[in-house]
Amino acid sequence: MFRLTTLQVFVNNNLYFARKKFNCLDYLLFVGYLVLFTWLVTKLKFYKNSQLNNSQLIIIFLLKVMAGIFYGWVGVYYGNMAKMVDTWSYHYLSLQEFQLLKDNPGEYFTNLIYYPYADGYLKFFGTDNSYWNDLKVNFFIKVLSLFNILSLGNYYINVIFYSFITMIGPIAMYRVMIDVYPGKKLQVILATFLVPSFLYWTSGLHKEGFLFLGLSLITYCIYFGLKENRWSIKRILVIIFSMILILALRNFLIVLFAPAIFAWLLAAKWPQRGLTVFFLCYLVFGILFFTTRYVNEKFDFPAAVVTKQGAFMAHSGGSEVDVRRLEPTVISFIINAPQAISLSALRPYPSDVSHILSLAAAVEIFLLLLLFTLFLLTNTHEAQSRNFIIFCAFFAFSLLFTIGFTVNFIGAIVRYRSIAFPFLLTPVICQINWRKLQTMLALS
């Protein structure tokens, strides 16, 4: 499968909305499904056990649906300006896949494992002629095609399905964080559900919602597995399913998440020396990152990062920035590290603003940096699980560094980093000593 060009998406948009303009069934289905799933969020056991009341669950779900609709609307009316045509490209390709289900079910149920390339499954981190690189689009389109069975191919009804399923992710993260920060309900709600870019990018019909679902379910299962010292078959199966989901949609996240999980599990053996364990583990992982290519050239991780950066730099768009090219050496990665973290954690700058979405991202990053400054000044160290917070920090920053090393489009950076915010911001917001801050302001 392939993405449609911007022009193809615009042509399809005109045809799609012309056909749907007078279809009352779409409106009836939308309202019916919205009422049904709004009711279901108050009945699903996993949601009900979150300590959120029915009103809070309904509000969060409706906010996700609204964000997903707005995401689609932006893709229609400002897609070219904001470079956001992917979501509608996926939708139209899913309609083709849905038609394939009706015309040729045999091919429909087998084409996900088909590879047309000579190297087959070998290019795990490849960007060209790679089964794994294509899988992230093919898998997502396949899921949307299943939604189309119930939605009759309506994009906005698919948003309802997607919001209901992906809401499991932030609910899982909320349940972990409220256990780590009991008595901080408002702060945890804000950090795990309502950070604007996180809500926006994980609610729209794109991969981020599913990715965060996988990450948060693994986090949930391991956190409560360690706390309760109980590893049920159900938890293990959920972890395996979540890893497959991440592998299918963005395989490099497994390479980032696995070391953080391993260090977290190891730190559980020496809870008082968690930070030391994490540093030592990541030192070993860093050495292996640069040296495994000497054992087997297929595991040349530095070259994979360089190739990924080159693939992004080969594209043109409205939000690309000039960056220093990486080389597959330790020195090059060290030299590029400040640029990487600046790019992924601080952009867009005010000078990068070119439309309303980039302005919103610039304002958000300013406010988040302000919160981080307040955290450094008034940190209360109130977390119930110090090693879990260390895990969050190591994973989130490894993700930010990876994004900064490989991506030079601000729009893509803002989307990719959104899934790191609940890991980073929840500890920041929950550990700010607001009373101390009030005292400091009064004295000043």
Stockholm file with secondary structure:
# STOCKHOLM 1.0

chainA/1-444         MFRLTTLQVFVNNNLYFARKKFNCLDYLLFVGYLVLFTWLVTKLKFYKNSQLNNSQLIIIFLLKVMAGIFYGWVGVYYGNMAKMVDTWSYHYLSLQEFQLLKDNPGEYFTNLIYYPYADGYLKFFGTDNSYWNDLKVNFFIKVLSLFNILSLGNYYINVIFYSFITMIGPIAMYRVMIDVYPGKKLQVILATFLVPSFLYWTSGLHKEGFLFLGLSLITYCIYFGLKENRWSIKRILVIIFSMILILALRNFLIVLFAPAIFAWLLAAKWPQRGLTVFFLCYLVFGILFFTTRYVNEKFDFPAAVVTKQGAFMAHSGGSEVDVRRLEPTVISFIINAPQAISLSALRPYPSDVSHILSLAAAVEIFLLLLLFTLFLLTNTHEAQSRNFIIFCAFFAFSLLFTIGFTVNFIGAIVRYRSIAFPFLLTPVICQINWRKLQTMLALS
#=GR chainA/1-444 SS CCCCCHHHHHHHHHHHHHHHTTCHHHHHHHHHHHHHHHHHTTTCHHHHTTSCCHHHHHHHHHHHHHHHHHHHHHHHHSHHHHTCCHHHHHHHHHHHHHHHHHHCHHHHTTGGGCCCSTTTTCCTTCSSSCHHHHHHHHHHHHHHHHHHHHHTTCHHHHHHHHHHHHTHHHHHHHHHHHHHSTTCHHHHHHHHHCCHHHHHHHHSSSSHHHHHHHHHHHHHHHHHHHHHTCCCHHHHHHHHHHHHHHHHHCTHHHHHHHHHHHHHHHHTTSGGGHHHHHHHHHHHHHHHHHHGGGTCGGGCHHHHHHHHHHHHHTSCCSSBCCCCCCCSSHHHHHHHHHHHHHHHHHCSCGGGCCSHHHHHHHHHHHHHHHHHHHHHHHBCCCCSCHHHHHHHHHHHHHHHHHHHHHCCBHHHHHHHHGGGHHHHHHHHHHTBCHHHHHHHHHHC
#=GC SS_cons         CCCCCHHHHHHHHHHHHHHHTTCHHHHHHHHHHHHHHHHHTTTCHHHHTTSCCHHHHHHHHHHHHHHHHHHHHHHHHSHHHHTCCHHHHHHHHHHHHHHHHHHCHHHHTTGGGCCCSTTTTCCTTCSSSCHHHHHHHHHHHHHHHHHHHHHTTCHHHHHHHHHHHHTHHHHHHHHHHHHHSTTCHHHHHHHHHCCHHHHHHHHSSSSHHHHHHHHHHHHHHHHHHHHHTCCCHHHHHHHHHHHHHHHHHCTHHHHHHHHHHHHHHHHTTSGGGHHHHHHHHHHHHHHHHHHGGGTCGGGCHHHHHHHHHHHHHTSCCSSBCCCCCCCSSHHHHHHHHHHHHHHHHHCSCGGGCCSHHHHHHHHHHHHHHHHHHHHHHHBCCCCSCHHHHHHHHHHHHHHHHHHHHHCCBHHHHHHHHGGGHHHHHHHHHHTBCHHHHHHHHHHC
//
